[in-house]
């Protein structure tokens, strides 16, 4: 997976670092002092898409760990 657009979000973290959280705006990955909010990505051999488009076709369970 390639990440084309992401933003660091400073916020209190209650999850373990690496935990994936699905939000209304897309995907967040918990880090030590905040979150990485993924906005645009591309899977191998697929087209570039927003995180919202990605989530329409891929189920992510709350609390799933990033590999």
C-alpha positions in Angstrom: 0.0 0.0 0.0 1.2 3.5 -0.8 0.0 6.4 1.2 -0.3 9.6 -0.8 -1.9 12.0 1.7 -1.9 11.8 5.5 -2.0 14.2 8.4 -0.6 13.9 11.9 -3.3 14.6 14.5 -2.3 15.5 18.0 -4.8 14.1 20.4 -5.0 11.9 23.5 -4.6 8.3 22.5 -6.5 5.5 24.3 -5.6 2.7 21.9 -2.3 0.9 21.5 0.0 2.4 18.8 -0.7 0.7 15.5 -4.4 0.3 16.2 -6.6 1.1 13.2 -9.6 3.3 13.8 -12.3 3.8 11.2 -13.8 7.3 11.3 -16.4 9.2 9.3 -13.6 10.8 7.3 -11.5 7.7 6.7 -8.8 5.9 8.6 -6.7 6.8 11.6 -3.8 4.8 13.0 -3.0 5.3 16.7 0.5 6.5 17.5 2.3 7.3 20.8 1.2 11.0 21.0 -1.7 11.1 18.5 -2.9 9.6 15.2 -1.9 9.4 11.6 -5.0 10.2 9.6 -4.8 8.6 6.1 -6.7 10.6 3.4 -5.5 9.1 0.1 -3.9 5.7 -0.7 -3.3 3.1 -3.4 -3.3 -0.7 -3.1 -0.8 -2.6 -5.3 -2.1 -2.8 -8.9 -5.2 -0.7 -8.0 -6.1 2.9 -8.6 -5.4 5.8 -6.3 -8.4 6.5 -4.0 -9.5 8.4 -0.9 -9.7 6.6 2.4 -13.5 6.9 2.3 -13.5 5.1 -1.1 -11.2 2.4 0.3 -13.5 1.8 3.2 -16.5 1.3 0.9 -14.9 -1.9 -0.4 -12.8 -3.1 2.5 -14.0 -3.9 6.0 -11.7 -2.7 8.8 -12.7 -3.8 12.3 -12.2 -1.3 15.1 -9.1 -2.2 16.9 -7.4 -4.1 14.1 -3.7 -3.7 14.1 -1.7 -2.2 11.2 0.7 -4.8 9.8 
